[in-house]
Amino acid sequence: MGAHLDDVAALDAAYHLPTYARKQVLFVRGDGMRLYDDEGREYLDFLSGIGVVNLGHAHPAVADAVDTQMRRLVHVSNLYHVEHRAALAERLSALGDGGWRSFFCNSGTEAIEGAIKLSRRWGRTRRGDACHRVVTAERSFHGRTMGALSATGQSSKQGAFAPLLPGFDHVPLNDVEALDAAVTAETCAVLLEPVQGEGGVYPCTAEYLEAARRICDEREVLLVFDEVQCGCFRTGSAFAWQGYGVRPDVVTLAKALANGLPAGAVMASGDAAAALGPGDHGSTFGGGPVIAAAALATLDALVSEDLGTNALSAGAELREALESLAARTGALSDARGRGLMIAVDLAAGDERVALDAQAIASACLARGIVVNAIGERTLRFLPPLVCTSSETAILIDTLEVVLGGA
Ligand SMILES: Cc1ncc(COP(=O)(O)O)c(C=O)c1O
């Protein structure tokens, strides 16, 4: 006998800290783009965790790698070498066109903490203690631990937890002049998501990232890209920065790195790779044998199945389909994003849109489609990178019905 939604929801309500407003569904199984609930109902997943399961659910190569490693060796301390971890670091470096060293942790927020520590350590050796400030973007999201939360550019998520860590300056995205003015001798790093995710899927312009690279080079400041959400082939290339042709000094990864198991990485190249030494940073579980094996299998499958190419073609198809839906219904803005990281806004004040984004996501769920609402006006689409035309067509048909209030 498997679990049932009502029982699990009752336990959840009684025993979890209520940090999530969960949807009333219990997924118990997955397969590729599909999820199945406790009653065997099938759903198409256009969220993949939140941009986590890039290979699709229950990928056999990852399952096999985990199963084999679980039976062989689960844990040794980071004081010792680990079989797949070194190969994983090498693979990440090669995927990033070479010259990278990695530190492994367990989540996106930890990767950001590592990048902040690395940047501060680097800044101190360049210009002394004053050189510790980090410039980040308004509306950015970098995580929930105190350093990453302080870096985040969303006061709604921060206010209740003051005092935040000092030393963060927030600038409007894609505004070169504002960035130019914010980077001073006290700045050790500029931290940007090439495509903002939680803020509503807002891509940086190529001109902005090129200017950020130039400003950081001129003033000897590290350029750090948070690719926790937009990395791992989600926007077509292994790293989003490759699609822009702007190479940063430091990159953070997590989410899709091990296709659903907790993995994060801080990658650094050039001088930045020498900033941290023995004893400066650590993690009990980071890059452990099972996670390293899972991440290696994930990256191998993303490459061998050429899912970056599919992210680009399926992404273009989804954007086009959303735009023609917008033209037919008048209910949606133009689609924005890169690869399979896409959002649309509900047309402001349009009486044809009876539901807000949260209600639309719930109505889609009731019809077997998982989509994500950000706030009341934005719908986000982050399907597994195996998404096909027929699945996109089902999403669009469902949205059309829901938007029409049928
Ligand atoms: C760009 C970005 N950075 C950092 C994080 C934090 O990652 P985690 O939830 O794994 O701590 C997220 C999570 O959504 C993210 O999207």
The ligand as a Tripos MOL2 file, in Angstrom:
@<TRIPOS>MOLECULE
LIG
   16    16     1     0     0
SMALL
NO_CHARGES

@<TRIPOS>ATOM
      1 C1         19.9360   31.4150   -9.3740 C.3       1 LIG1
      2 C2         19.7730   30.7120   -8.0640 C.ar      1 LIG1
      3 N1         20.7590   30.7810   -7.1620 N.ar      1 LIG1
      4 C3         20.6790   30.1380   -5.9710 C.ar      1 LIG1
      5 C4         19.5650   29.4130   -5.6420 C.ar      1 LIG1
      6 C5         19.4910   28.6740   -4.3270 C.3       1 LIG1
      7 O1         19.5830   27.3250   -4.5700 O.3       1 LIG1
      8 P1         19.1450   26.2440   -3.4340 P.3       1 LIG1
      9 O2         17.6690   26.3150   -3.3270 O.co2     1 LIG1
     10 O3         19.6440   24.9430   -3.9780 O.co2     1 LIG1
     11 O4         19.8370   26.6290   -2.1830 O.co2     1 LIG1
     12 C6         18.5020   29.3250   -6.5480 C.ar      1 LIG1
     13 C7         17.2750   28.5830   -6.2090 C.2       1 LIG1
     14 O5         16.2420   28.7590   -6.7760 O.2       1 LIG1
     15 C8         18.6150   29.9870   -7.7900 C.ar      1 LIG1
     16 O6         17.6250   29.9420   -8.6950 O.3       1 LIG1
@<TRIPOS>BOND
     1     1     2 1
     2     2     3 ar
     3     2    15 ar
     4     3     4 ar
     5     4     5 ar
     6     5     6 1
     7     5    12 ar
     8     6     7 1
     9     7     8 1
    10     8     9 2
    11     8    10 1
    12     8    11 1
    13    12    13 1
    14    12    15 ar
    15    13    14 2
    16    15    16 1
@<TRIPOS>SUBSTRUCTURE
     1 LIG1         1 GROUP 0 **** ****
